Amino acid sequence: MRPLRKTVGLALSGGGANGITQIGVLRALEEENVPIDFIAGTSMGALVGGLYSSGYTARELESLAFCLPWQKLVSLNNDAPRTNTWLEQKNIRDRASIAIRFEKFKLIVPKSLSAAQTLTRTIDLLILNAPYHTGHSFSDLPVQFRAVTTDLISGRRITLDSGPLSEAMRASGTIPILYQPIERNGRQLADGGLVANLPVDELDKFDAGYKVAVDTHGRMYTASSEIDAPWKAADQAMSILTQVQYPQQLEKADMVITPDIDNHKATDFSDIRQMIAAGYAKGRLLAPVIKRNIQLAPRNDIDITGFSKSIEGLPDSAGYIEQSRMAKAIVRSETRVKKILNALLETGLFTRVHARLDRRTKSVAFVLEPLPRIEKIEVTGGPASAVPAKEIESAFLPVTGKLYTGEVATRSLEKLIRLYRDKGYCLVEIESASVAGTALTVHLTSGKIENVEIEQDRKLTKPLTVRREMAIDSTRAFRYADAEKTIDNLYGTGVFNRVSLSTESPGEQAKSGDGALLVRLDEKLPSVLRIGVRYDDTSNAQLLLDFRNENLYGTGNSAGGWVKIGPKNNRFNLEFSMPRIGKTPLTMFTRAFFDQRDFETRQLALIGQSGLQATGQARSLGIQRYGITTSFGTRISKNGRLMADVTAQNAQSYMRDNIDEPFATGNLTLASIGGQFTFDNRDSSFLPSGGRYTNIRYSSTSGLSGDLDNFWQLAATHEENFSIGSSITLQLTALAGTSSEEVPLTEKFFLGGTGNPYSYRFIGLKDSDLVGNNIAVAGAMLRYRSPVQLFFPTSFTLSYNIGNVWERRAQMSISKLIQGVGAGLVWDTPIGPAQFTVAKPFAFEREEVKDAAQIDFTDTLFYFSLGHDF
């Protein structure tokens, strides 16, 4: 039983970032002890309302608002985080600017700019870790909830009251064109703001006695210069549609709370604290009025003036003295029956109350059913030793051996569940709670997954390919980290647009706590054409075309080819990749290749203290190779692998100039075996803000034609990236390599330029300036991401490197190291990074320049490139 009052319903509007003010409103209502029975939400209102209905407090929502990466959540980036993808996928994605998908060679136009996987993942995990889960109906939640959406097919309002809660919340905020609609029961569900941005009329379906509208839709853009992005245009269109709906919805509300957000934009998430404060201020002003308005006076109350009064139902023991005293004080001070009963219920100390009236004897007995006295707590079930006994005991301190209310008891049970949630046990729930004598026994569910249901929209991917990526062990409790890993693993395969995970089944037979997990997969079409373009001052204009099937026969394997076309280099590759062989970590990759490039080298060397000199005339050369390579090995986590490989190739080097001076070139048929370890968890290959890259390779090569001695080569590269604050990144690199005494030109180390597949990075030298059998280089780059954009997101860089190459290991010396320093600008453009760098080589000691062939250290080099390197 509860005290007599009107039921309270909240209608939470959309409004993008402005909707965060609703958190402040909820906190104000909580502090004023205004009960909330129902919530209907649209868009951001559905997000806030859904979280609140599932047990998050206003304070917890406030903490979430501060820590969530809002700009990342609403971004249109449609790629899996680089750290969650296979190494092969990293290489493919790093070199392309655009991807176009096909179905049976028919071009497929995307339904939207983004599938919103980052937002999907975040909402799924928040609901999974919420104190309360739904079995099927949103009416099972402590605050009954409805999410308003629009069916894009029929144009009708669709109010979701069951199914996966996180999916309903996401559908309500899915802006058409920007984000991919949610498909459910043949409908295409999108933002409810199209038909009901402030769904006050939904509260009528709850039969809410008092309807509160929280309007946070904000203002429209008033100048054309403000609508400078697609999402702003979409936001403006939504605002126009909502203007027509508002008058009639506002008329239905008993109270309208409109936080003072001035001209704050719906796309501006920069000042969360101010938004919450605005909602709290208006909520504190109106909460007392709401609390007063929801009170109901008892009808047809009975005056018992002159009647004798008694209290029954309270045990005659010391543990119930306080309840008895309070009950007697209420009964003694009032003269109307229903008013007394309501006052008794308002104390929260009694579960049921009623009065037995005898007009003949002019007596009235108030029969009370008090909350049981609790002296002992026993918690059974749940994962063994997951939560220390002392922490469980502390959760129930407010009710153990003390006077407590029903609200306090509920909070203790919620705290118990929160202890498990804090430890990552997201499926542990209270199965039963009972009191026997003075002992409270709480039985918990095991938190294990008993059943996994997988839904695929296209049914292209085989079950093994899906299930091997799921971090689910039915013998132990399912944890938050398992959910994260499952989502990231599946999305990281690259074959899904969107991966959604929930504990609620769309079927009505589902019950809360049944250990069922629903995984919904929106599959990509496997055939994809990737295009890349690049220009740099060494190789001029280049074009990349990459066509492959990335989910061959539903196995997750990839087969295809790519071609690079340019005036100075051309490449053609046919590739087949198995990221995983069955359920094992084993992997296999095979490639047939053709690679041709023309280059110039100045044959530089640091001779004594005479400076950097040309050891011969500058030469124009070419290298061409073709062959096949096969690798087999094992993965070490998502970002690492250890491989053994076999390669057979023809490798040619040739002169492109007419200089008579001979140069060591040749036409060789080579066979090599090798081993390689690679680890790459950088968030970007070109502009990383964190992560590291390591590559260690050894190979042994023989000449199949008999005109070349066997030779070997060992090389190791390492790159480390550190974020310094939010805008500065420090990158440290090191490279070391050594070879046999005699190595053909095609297999030597090349050094110079900004770095590419052929020549290692050295700012201060031109591409392939240094060629040799042994190499050692170290470098550092400091990058500052400017808050001011010069057309595109802009960074400033400072670079330093030191190193050299040598023909023989005996020649290696610290005194012969070359140094270079550079400064540059980097723009993050839609087709790839654009880079402009100015650099100088230098040495601390050198003699006067006497040889005309010597390179002056004061020479300034300029580098420019646009697009990804491939």
C-alpha positions in Angstrom: 0.0 0.0 0.0 1.1 3.6 -0.6 -0.1 7.0 0.7 -3.0 8.6 -1.1 -1.8 10.9 -3.9 -2.0 11.4 -7.6 0.2 9.3 -9.8 2.9 11.4 -11.5 4.0 11.1 -15.1 7.0 12.8 -16.7 7.1 13.6 -20.5 10.8 14.3 -21.4 11.3 16.0 -24.7 14.1 15.7 -27.3 16.6 18.4 -27.7 20.1 16.9 -28.2 22.6 18.4 -25.8 19.8 20.5 -24.2 18.2 17.4 -23.0 21.0 17.0 -20.4 19.2 19.6 -18.4 16.6 16.9 -17.6 19.1 15.3 -15.3 19.1 18.5 -13.2 15.3 18.5 -13.1 15.2 14.9 -11.9 17.7 15.7 -9.1 15.5 18.5 -7.9 12.4 16.3 -7.9 14.4 13.6 -6.0 15.5 16.1 -3.3 11.9 17.3 -2.9 10.8 13.6 -2.6 8.4 14.0 -5.6 7.5 10.5 -6.6 7.7 9.5 -10.3 5.5 6.7 -11.5 5.7 7.0 -15.3 8.1 8.4 -17.9 7.5 8.9 -21.6 10.5 10.1 -23.5 11.5 11.2 -27.0 15.1 11.2 -28.4 17.4 12.5 -25.6 14.4 12.3 -23.3 14.2 8.6 -24.0 17.9 8.2 -23.2 17.6 10.1 -19.9 14.2 8.5 -19.0 15.2 5.0 -19.9 18.3 5.1 -17.7 16.4 6.7 -14.8 13.6 4.1 -15.1 16.1 1.3 -15.0 17.4 2.4 -11.6 20.1 5.0 -12.2 19.7 7.9 -9.7 19.9 11.5 -10.8 23.3 11.8 -9.2 24.6 8.7 -11.1 23.2 10.2 -14.3 25.0 13.4 -13.6 28.3 11.5 -13.2 27.6 9.7 -16.4 27.0 13.0 -18.2 30.4 14.3 -17.2 32.3 11.2 -18.2 30.6 10.2 -21.4 32.5 11.2 -24.6 29.5 13.0 -26.1 31.2 14.2 -29.3 32.4 10.7 -30.0 28.9 9.2 -29.3 27.2 11.4 -31.8 29.9 11.5 -34.4 29.3 10.0 -37.9 32.5 7.8 -37.8 31.4 4.4 -39.0 34.6 2.5 -38.5 35.5 0.1 -35.7 38.2 1.5 -33.4 41.5 0.7 -35.0 42.6 -1.1 -31.8 39.8 -3.6 -32.2 40.5 -4.7 -35.7 42.7 -7.4 -37.1 46.2 -6.4 -38.4 45.2 -7.1 -42.0 42.1 -4.9 -41.6 44.3 -2.1 -40.2 46.5 -2.2 -43.3 43.5 -2.2 -45.7 41.7 0.6 -43.9 44.8 2.8 -43.4 45.4 3.3 -47.1 41.9 4.0 -48.4 39.9 7.2 -48.4 36.4 5.9 -49.3 34.6 2.5 -49.3 31.7 1.6 -51.6 29.7 -1.6 -51.1 28.1 -3.8 -53.7 25.5 -6.5 -53.9 26.0 -8.8 -56.8 28.1 -6.0 -58.5 25.2 -3.5 -58.0 26.2 -0.4 -56.1 24.3 0.0 -52.8 23.7 3.5 -51.5 23.9 3.6 -47.7 20.7 4.4 -45.8 22.6 6.7 -43.6 25.9 8.3 -42.8 26.5 6.2 -39.7 25.3 3.1 -38.0 26.0 4.7 -34.6 27.8 1.7 -33.2 29.6 3.8 -30.6 26.3 5.1 -29.3 24.8 1.6 -29.5 27.6 0.1 -27.5 27.4 2.7 -24.8 23.7 2.5 -24.3 23.7 -1.4 -24.4 26.4 -1.5 -21.7 24.7 1.1 -19.5 21.4 -0.8 -19.6 23.2 -4.1 -19.1 24.9 -2.7 -15.9 21.7 -1.0 -14.6 20.3 -2.0 -11.2 17.0 -3.2 -12.8 16.5 -5.2 -16.0 13.2 -5.8 -17.8 11.9 -9.2 -18.7 9.9 -8.0 -21.6 7.6 -5.1 -20.7 8.9 -1.7 -19.7 6.2 -1.7 -17.1 8.3 -4.1 -15.1 10.7 -1.3 -14.3 10.4 0.6 -11.0 9.4 3.6 -13.1 7.2 2.5 -16.0 8.7 3.7 -19.2 7.7 4.4 -22.9 10.0 5.4 -25.8 8.4 7.3 -28.7 9.7 6.6 -32.2 8.6 7.2 -35.8 8.0 4.5 -38.4 9.7 5.9 -41.5 7.6 3.5 -43.7 4.1 4.5 -42.5 5.0 7.9 -41.0 3.1 6.9 -37.8 4.1 7.3 -34.2 5.2 4.0 -32.7 5.5 3.9 -28.9 7.7 1.1 -27.7 6.7 -0.5 -24.4 8.5 -3.8 -24.6 11.6 -5.6 -26.1 15.2 -4.6 -25.6 15.2 -1.4 -23.6 18.5 -0.1 -25.0 17.3 -0.6 -28.6 14.1 1.3 -27.8 16.1 4.2 -26.4 18.4 4.3 -29.4 15.6 4.1 -31.9 13.9 7.1 -30.3 17.0 9.2 -30.9 17.9 8.0 -34.4 18.0 11.1 -36.6 17.1 10.0 -40.2 19.9 10.2 -42.8 22.5 10.8 -40.1 22.0 7.5 -38.4 20.7 4.1 -39.6 17.1 3.4 -38.5 16.3 0.5 -36.2 14.5 -2.3 -37.8 11.8 -4.0 -35.7 8.8 -6.1 -36.8 9.1 -4.8 -40.4 9.3 -1.2 -39.3 12.0 1.4 -39.8 12.1 3.2 -36.5 13.7 6.6 -36.2 13.6 9.8 -34.0 10.2 10.2 -32.3 10.7 14.0 -32.5 9.3 13.8 -36.1 5.8 13.1 -34.6 5.9 13.8 -30.9 8.9 15.6 -29.5 7.2 16.3 -26.2 4.9 13.2 -25.7 2.6 14.5 -22.9 -0.3 12.6 -24.5 1.5 9.3 -23.9 1.0 9.9 -20.1 -2.8 9.6 -20.7 -2.2 5.9 -21.6 -0.8 5.4 -18.1 -3.8 7.2 -16.7 -1.3 9.5 -14.9 -3.1 11.7 -12.4 -0.6 14.6 -12.7 1.4 15.2 -15.9 4.7 17.1 -15.9 6.2 18.2 -19.2 10.0 18.9 -19.3 10.6 20.9 -22.4 14.3 21.1 -23.5 14.0 21.4 -27.2 15.9 24.7 -27.4 15.9 27.2 -30.2 16.3 27.0 -34.0 19.3 28.3 -35.9 18.7 31.9 -37.0 21.5 32.5 -39.5 22.5 30.4 -42.5 26.2 30.6 -41.4 25.2 28.5 -38.3 24.0 25.6 -40.4 27.5 24.5 -41.5 27.3 20.8 -41.1 24.9 17.9 -42.1 24.0 17.2 -38.4 23.1 20.9 -37.9 20.9 20.8 -41.0 19.2 17.7 -39.6 18.7 19.3 -36.2 17.1 22.4 -37.8 14.7 20.2 -39.8 13.7 18.4 -36.6 13.2 21.7 -34.8 10.9 22.9 -37.6 8.8 19.8 -37.3 8.4 20.1 -33.6 7.0 23.6 -33.7 3.7 22.4 -35.0 3.3 19.7 -32.3 4.0 21.8 -29.2 0.9 23.8 -28.5 -1.5 20.9 -28.1 1.0 18.9 -26.1 1.7 21.7 -23.7 -2.1 22.1 -23.2 -2.3 18.6 -21.9 0.4 19.1 -19.2 -0.5 20.1 -15.6 3.0 21.5 -15.2 5.6 22.6 -17.7 9.3 22.8 -16.7 11.3 24.7 -19.2 15.0 25.1 -18.1 16.6 28.5 -19.0 19.1 27.4 -21.7 19.1 30.7 -23.6 20.4 30.2 -27.1 22.2 26.9 -26.3 22.6 24.7 -29.4 21.3 21.1 -29.5 24.7 20.1 -30.9 26.8 21.7 -28.2 28.0 19.3 -25.5 30.8 21.6 -24.2 29.2 22.8 -21.0 27.5 19.8 -19.3 27.7 21.4 -15.8 25.9 24.5 -16.9 23.1 22.5 -18.6 22.5 20.4 -15.5 22.6 23.5 -13.3 19.9 25.1 -15.5 17.6 22.1 -15.1 18.2 21.9 -11.4 17.4 25.6 -10.8 14.1 25.4 -12.6 13.3 22.0 -11.0 14.0 23.3 -7.5 11.6 26.2 -8.2 8.7 24.1 -9.3 9.2 20.8 -7.4 7.4 22.1 -4.2 4.5 23.2 -6.3 4.3 19.8 -7.9 4.5 18.0 -4.5 1.7 20.1 -3.2 -0.5 19.6 -6.3 -0.3 15.8 -6.2 -1.7 15.6 -2.7 -5.3 14.2 -2.5 -7.7 14.8 0.3 -9.5 11.6 1.4 -13.1 11.5 0.1 -16.1 10.7 2.4 -13.8 10.6 5.5 -15.4 9.6 8.8 -15.2 11.8 11.8 -14.3 9.8 14.9 -14.4 12.5 17.5 -15.5 11.0 20.8 -14.6 7.4 19.6 -12.2 5.3 21.6 -9.1 4.4 19.6 -6.8 1.4 19.8 -3.9 0.0 17.8 -3.6 -3.7 16.8 -1.1 -5.8 14.9 2.1 -4.5 16.5 4.1 -7.2 18.3 4.4 -6.6 22.0 8.2 -6.6 22.0 11.0 -4.1 22.5 11.9 -4.1 18.8 8.6 -2.4 17.9 8.4 0.3 20.6 9.3 3.1 18.2 6.6 2.1 15.6 4.1 1.9 18.5 5.0 5.4 19.7 4.8 6.9 16.3 1.5 5.2 15.5 -0.1 6.3 18.8 1.0 9.9 18.2 -0.6 9.9 14.8 -3.9 8.2 15.9 -4.2 10.5 19.0 -3.7 13.8 17.1 -6.2 13.2 14.2 -10.0 12.8 14.3 -10.7 11.4 10.7 -10.2 7.8 9.8 -8.8 8.0 6.3 -6.5 10.9 7.2 -5.0 8.8 10.0 -4.5 5.8 7.7 -2.8 8.0 5.1 -0.5 9.5 7.7 0.4 6.0 9.0 1.3 5.0 5.4 3.4 8.1 4.8 5.7 7.1 7.7 6.9 4.2 5.5 7.0 2.0 8.6 4.0 -0.2 7.7 3.2 -2.4 4.7 -0.6 -2.4 5.2 -3.0 -0.5 7.4 -6.8 -0.5 7.8 -9.4 0.5 10.4 -12.1 -1.5 12.1 -15.0 0.8 13.1 -17.8 0.0 15.5 -20.4 2.8 15.6 -22.4 1.0 18.3 -19.7 1.1 20.8 -18.1 4.2 19.3 -14.7 2.5 19.0 -12.2 2.2 16.2 -9.2 -0.2 16.0 -6.4 0.6 13.6 -4.8 -2.6 12.4 -1.2 -2.2 11.3 1.2 -4.5 9.6 4.6 -3.3 10.4 7.8 -3.9 8.5 9.5 -6.9 10.1 12.3 -6.5 12.6 15.6 -7.6 11.0 18.5 -8.7 13.2 20.3 -11.1 10.8 21.1 -11.0 7.0 21.8 -14.0 4.9 22.6 -13.7 1.2 22.7 -16.9 -0.8 23.4 -17.6 -4.5 25.3 -15.4 -6.8 29.0 -15.8 -7.8 31.0 -17.3 -5.0 33.2 -14.8 -3.1 32.4 -12.1 -5.6 31.6 -9.5 -3.0 33.3 -9.5 0.5 30.9 -10.3 3.4 31.8 -7.0 5.1 30.6 -5.0 2.0 27.3 -7.0 2.0 26.9 -6.4 5.7 27.4 -2.6 5.2 24.7 -2.5 2.5 22.1 -3.7 5.1 23.4 -1.7 8.1 20.4 0.8 7.7 17.9 -2.0 8.3 19.8 -4.3 10.7 18.6 -3.9 14.3 17.1 -0.5 13.5 13.9 1.2 12.7 13.6 1.5 9.0 11.2 2.4 6.2 10.2 0.6 3.1 12.2 3.1 1.0 15.3 2.4 3.1 14.8 -1.3 2.7 14.5 -0.9 -1.1 17.7 1.1 -1.1 19.6 -1.6 0.8 18.5 -4.2 -1.7 19.6 -1.9 -4.6 22.9 -1.3 -2.9 23.5 -5.0 -2.7 22.9 -5.2 -6.5 25.1 -2.2 -7.1 27.9 -3.9 -5.2 27.8 -6.7 -7.8 27.5 -4.2 -10.6 30.6 -2.4 -9.4 32.4 -5.7 -9.5 31.3 -6.2 -13.1 28.5 -8.8 -12.4 25.9 -7.3 -14.7 23.4 -10.2 -14.6 23.2 -11.0 -10.9 19.7 -10.1 -9.7 17.6 -10.7 -6.6 15.6 -13.9 -7.2 13.8 -13.7 -3.9 13.8 -12.0 -0.5 12.0 -13.3 2.6 11.9 -12.7 6.3 11.6 -15.6 8.8 11.5 -14.4 12.3 14.2 -11.7 12.5 16.3 -13.1 9.7 16.2 -11.6 6.1 17.2 -14.1 3.5 18.1 -12.8 0.0 18.7 -15.3 -2.8 20.6 -14.1 -5.9 20.6 -15.5 -9.4 23.9 -17.1 -10.6 24.5 -14.4 -13.2 25.4 -17.0 -15.7 24.3 -17.0 -19.4 22.0 -20.0 -20.0 20.9 -19.2 -23.5 22.3 -17.0 -26.3 19.9 -15.9 -29.1 21.5 -14.5 -32.2 19.6 -12.4 -34.8 21.1 -11.5 -38.1 19.4 -9.2 -40.6 20.9 -10.8 -43.7 21.9 -14.2 -42.4 25.2 -14.0 -44.3 27.6 -14.9 -41.5 28.0 -18.5 -40.3 27.3 -19.3 -36.7 30.9 -20.4 -36.0 32.2 -17.0 -37.2 29.9 -15.3 -34.7 30.1 -17.6 -31.7 33.9 -17.8 -31.7 34.1 -14.1 -31.1 31.7 -14.1 -28.1 33.4 -14.0 -24.7 30.7 -16.2 -23.0 31.4 -19.0 -20.6 28.3 -20.7 -19.4 30.1 -22.2 -16.4 30.7 -18.8 -14.7 28.9 -15.5 -14.1 28.7 -13.2 -17.1 30.6 -10.0 -16.5 30.7 -6.4 -17.8 34.1 -7.0 -19.4 32.7 -10.1 -21.2 30.0 -7.9 -22.7 32.5 -5.3 -23.8 34.8 -8.0 -25.3 31.9 -9.7 -27.1 30.7 -6.4 -28.7 34.2 -5.3 -29.6 35.2 -8.7 -31.0 32.2 -9.0 -33.2 32.3 -5.4 -34.5 36.1 -5.7 -34.9 35.6 -8.5 -37.5 34.6 -5.8 -39.9 31.6 -7.8 -41.2 28.9 -6.0 -39.2 27.5 -2.4 -39.4 26.2 -2.6 -35.9 26.4 -5.0 -33.0 23.8 -4.8 -30.2 23.7 -6.8 -27.0 20.9 -7.0 -24.4 19.4 -9.3 -21.8 15.8 -8.6 -22.9 14.3 -10.9 -25.5 11.8 -9.5 -28.0 9.6 -12.5 -27.2 6.9 -12.2 -24.6 8.0 -15.4 -22.9 11.1 -13.7 -21.6 11.5 -13.1 -17.9 13.9 -11.0 -15.9 16.8 -13.0 -14.6 16.4 -16.0 -16.9 20.1 -15.7 -18.0 19.3 -15.1 -21.7 21.4 -12.9 -23.9 20.2 -11.4 -27.2 22.8 -10.5 -29.8 21.5 -8.5 -32.8 23.8 -8.2 -35.8 23.4 -5.8 -38.7 25.5 -7.3 -41.4 27.5 -5.5 -44.0 27.4 -6.5 -47.6 30.7 -8.4 -48.1 31.8 -7.0 -51.5 33.5 -3.6 -51.1 35.5 -1.3 -53.3 38.0 1.0 -51.6 39.5 4.0 -53.3 42.5 6.0 -52.2 44.3 8.9 -53.7 47.6 10.5 -52.9 50.1 13.1 -54.0 53.6 13.6 -52.7 56.7 15.4 -53.9 58.5 12.1 -54.5 56.1 9.9 -56.4 53.6 12.5 -57.6 50.0 11.5 -58.1 48.9 8.0 -57.2 45.6 6.0 -57.2 44.5 3.0 -55.2 41.7 0.6 -56.1 41.0 -2.2 -53.7 38.2 -4.7 -54.3 37.6 -7.7 -52.1 35.0 -9.9 -50.4 35.5 -9.4 -46.7 33.1 -12.2 -45.5 33.8 -15.0 -48.0 31.0 -17.5 -47.7 30.1 -16.2 -44.3 33.5 -17.3 -42.8 34.9 -13.8 -42.0 37.8 -14.6 -44.4 38.8 -12.1 -47.0 39.7 -12.6 -50.7 40.4 -9.9 -53.3 43.0 -7.7 -54.8 44.3 -4.2 -55.0 46.2 -2.1 -57.5 48.3 1.1 -57.1 48.9 3.2 -60.1 51.4 6.0 -60.3 54.0 7.5 -62.6 56.9 6.2 -60.5 55.5 3.2 -58.7 52.9 0.5 -59.5 51.7 -2.4 -57.4 49.3 -5.2 -57.9 48.3 -7.8 -55.3 45.9 -10.8 -55.1 45.3 -11.7 -51.4 43.6 -14.3 -49.3 43.4 -13.9 -45.6 42.0 -16.1 -42.8 42.0 -14.0 -39.6 41.2 -17.0 -37.5 41.2 -20.7 -38.4 38.1 -22.1 -36.8 38.0 -21.3 -33.1 41.8 -21.3 -32.7 44.1 -18.2 -32.7 45.9 -19.6 -35.7 45.9 -17.4 -38.8 47.0 -17.7 -42.4 47.7 -15.2 -45.2 48.8 -15.7 -48.8 49.6 -13.1 -51.5 50.6 -12.9 -55.1 52.3 -9.6 -55.8 53.8 -7.4 -58.4 55.7 -4.3 -57.3 57.6 -1.8 -59.4 59.1 1.5 -58.4 61.5 4.1 -59.8 63.6 6.2 -57.4 66.6 8.5 -57.2 69.4 8.2 -54.6 72.1 10.6 -54.0 74.4 7.9 -52.5 75.2 10.0 -49.4 77.5 9.1 -46.6 79.1 10.9 -43.6 82.8 10.7 -44.2 84.9 11.5 -41.2 84.2 15.1 -40.1 84.0 16.3 -43.7 80.3 16.3 -43.6 77.6 14.5 -45.6 79.1 13.7 -49.0 78.0 12.0 -52.2 80.1 8.8 -52.7 79.2 8.9 -56.3 76.9 10.6 -58.8 73.2 10.8 -58.0 71.6 7.9 -59.7 68.1 7.1 -61.1 67.2 3.5 -60.5 64.4 1.1 -60.6 63.3 -2.1 -58.7 60.7 -4.6 -59.8 59.6 -7.7 -58.0 56.9 -10.3 -58.4 56.1 -13.5 -56.7 54.1 -15.2 -54.1 54.3 -15.4 -50.3 52.4 -17.5 -47.7 52.4 -16.9 -44.0 51.1 -19.0 -41.2 51.1 -18.3 -37.5 49.2 -17.4 -34.4 47.5 -14.3 -33.1 48.6 -12.7 -29.8 45.5 -10.8 -28.9 43.6 -8.7 -31.4 46.7 -6.5 -32.1 49.5 -8.9 -32.3 50.6 -12.0 -34.3 53.7 -14.2 -34.7 54.1 -15.6 -38.2 56.4 -17.8 -40.3 56.4 -17.2 -44.0 57.8 -18.6 -47.3 58.4 -16.4 -50.3 59.4 -17.1 -53.9 60.0 -14.1 -56.1 61.8 -12.6 -59.0 63.7 -9.4 -57.9 65.2 -7.0 -60.5 67.1 -3.8 -60.1 68.0 -1.7 -63.1 69.5 1.7 -64.0 67.3 4.4 -65.5 70.0 6.9 -66.2 72.7 7.1 -68.9 75.7 7.5 -66.5 78.5 5.2 -67.4 79.6 4.6 -63.8 78.5 1.1 -63.0 76.0 0.3 -60.2 75.3 -3.1 -58.6 72.1 -4.2 -60.2 70.7 -7.6 -61.2 67.9 -9.9 -62.1 67.5 -12.6 -59.4 65.2 -15.4 -58.5 65.0 -15.7 -54.8 63.4 -18.0 -52.2 63.2 -17.0 -48.6 61.9 -18.2 -45.3 61.3 -15.9 -42.4 59.6 -15.2 -39.1 57.9 -12.0 -38.0 56.4 -10.6 -34.8 54.0 -7.6 -35.2 52.1 -5.7 -32.6 50.1 -2.6 -33.4 47.5 -1.0 -31.0 47.8 2.6 -32.2 44.5 4.4 -32.6 45.8 5.8 -35.9 48.7 4.9 -38.2 49.5 8.5 -39.2 48.2 10.7 -36.4 48.2 8.4 -33.3 47.4 9.9 -29.9 48.3 6.7 -28.1 49.5 3.1 -28.6 52.6 1.4 -29.8 53.8 -0.4 -32.9 56.5 -3.1 -32.9 57.8 -5.2 -35.8 60.6 -7.7 -35.6 61.5 -9.7 -38.7 64.2 -12.2 -39.6 64.6 -13.8 -43.1 67.0 -16.1 -44.8 67.2 -16.0 -48.6 68.7 -18.2 -51.2 69.3 -17.5 -54.9 67.5 -20.2 -57.0 69.6 -19.5 -60.1 72.9 -20.3 -58.2 74.5 -16.9 -58.9 74.0 -15.5 -55.4 75.2 -16.6 -52.0 72.7 -17.1 -49.3 72.1 -14.0 -47.2 70.1 -13.1 -44.1 68.5 -10.0 -42.7 67.2 -9.0 -39.2 65.2 -5.8 -38.6 63.3 -4.4 -35.6 61.1 -1.3 -35.5 59.4 0.2 -32.5 57.1 3.2 -32.1 55.7 4.5 -28.8 53.0 7.3 -28.5 52.2 9.2 -25.4 49.4 11.7 -24.8 50.5 14.8 -22.9 47.2 16.4 -21.8 44.4 16.6 -24.3 46.2 18.3 -27.2 49.9 17.2 -27.3 51.3 13.8 -28.4 54.9 12.7 -28.1 56.0 10.0 -30.5 59.3 8.1 -30.0 60.6 5.7 -32.7 63.6 3.4 -33.0 64.8 1.2 -35.9 67.7 -1.2 -36.1 68.6 -3.6 -38.8 71.5 -5.7 -39.9 72.3 -8.0 -42.9 74.8 -10.3 -44.4 77.9 -8.7 -46.0 76.5 -9.2 -49.5 72.9 -8.2 -50.1 71.3 -7.4 -53.5 70.0 -3.8 -54.0 66.4 -5.0 -53.9 66.8 -6.2 -50.3 68.8 -3.4 -48.8 67.7 -0.8 -46.3 66.6 2.6 -47.7 66.5 5.7 -45.5 65.2 9.2 -46.1 62.0 11.2 -46.5 58.8 11.2 -44.5 58.5 7.4 -44.6 56.7 5.0 -47.0 56.7 1.2 -47.7 60.1 1.5 -49.4 62.1 4.0 -47.4 62.3 4.5 -43.6 61.4 7.9 -42.2 64.3 10.4 -41.7 63.3 14.1 -41.7 66.2 16.0 -43.2 67.0 13.6 -46.1 65.2 13.0 -49.4 63.5 9.7 -50.1 66.0 6.8 -50.5 69.0 9.1 -49.9 70.8 6.5 -48.0 71.1 2.8 -49.0 72.9 0.1 -47.1 73.0 -3.3 -45.4 72.8 -2.1 -41.8 70.7 0.7 -40.3 70.1 2.4 -37.0 67.7 5.3 -36.5 66.0 7.0 -33.5 63.5 9.8 -33.7 61.0 11.9 -31.8 58.1 13.9 -32.9 56.0 16.3 -30.8 52.5 17.1 -32.2 50.1 19.8 -31.0 46.5 19.6 -32.0 45.4 23.2 -32.5 41.9 24.3 -31.3 41.9 26.6 -34.3 41.2 24.9 -37.6 42.9 26.1 -40.8 40.1 24.7 -43.1 40.5 21.3 -41.5 41.5 19.9 -38.1 45.1 21.2 -37.8 48.2 20.0 -36.0 51.7 21.4 -35.6 54.7 19.1 -35.5 58.3 19.3 -34.4 60.5 16.4 -35.5 64.0 15.2 -34.7 65.9 12.1 -35.8 69.4 10.7 -35.7 70.8 7.7 -37.6 72.6 6.3 -40.6 73.0 3.3 -42.8 76.3 1.3 -43.4 77.4 -1.3 -45.9 79.3 -3.3 -43.3 78.8 -3.7 -39.6 82.4 -2.8 -38.9 81.7 0.7 -40.3 79.0 1.4 -37.8 80.0 4.3 -35.5 78.3 6.9 -33.3 80.5 9.5 -34.9 79.0 8.9 -38.3 75.4 9.5 -37.2 73.4 12.0 -39.3 70.8 14.3 -37.6 67.8 16.1 -38.9 65.2 18.4 -37.5 61.9 19.6 -39.0 58.7 21.5 -38.3 55.4 21.1 -40.1 51.7 21.4 -40.4 49.3 18.4 -40.7 45.6 18.7 -41.8 43.1 15.9 -41.2 41.2 16.1 -44.5 38.3 13.9 -45.8 40.6 12.1 -48.3 43.4 11.6 -45.8 46.1 13.5 -44.0 47.8 16.5 -45.7 51.3 17.2 -44.5 53.7 20.1 -45.1 57.2 19.9 -43.5 60.3 22.0 -43.7 63.5 20.3 -42.5 67.3 20.6 -42.3 70.0 18.0 -41.7 72.9 19.0 -39.5 76.0 18.0 -37.6 77.7 19.5 -34.6 81.2 19.4 -36.2 82.4 19.7 -39.8 85.2 21.1 -41.9 84.9 23.7 -44.6 83.1 22.6 -47.8 85.7 21.9 -50.4 84.2 19.2 -52.6 81.6 20.4 -55.1 79.8 17.1 -54.7 79.3 17.7 -50.9 75.8 18.4 -49.6 75.7 21.6 -47.5 74.0 21.1 -44.1 72.3 24.4 -44.5 70.2 23.1 -47.4 66.5 23.2 -46.6 64.2 20.4 -47.7 60.5 20.7 -48.1 58.0 17.8 -48.0 54.4 17.8 -49.0 51.9 14.9 -49.2 48.1 14.6 -49.4 46.3 11.4 -48.8 47.0 8.0 -47.2 50.2 6.2 -48.0 49.8 3.0 -49.9 
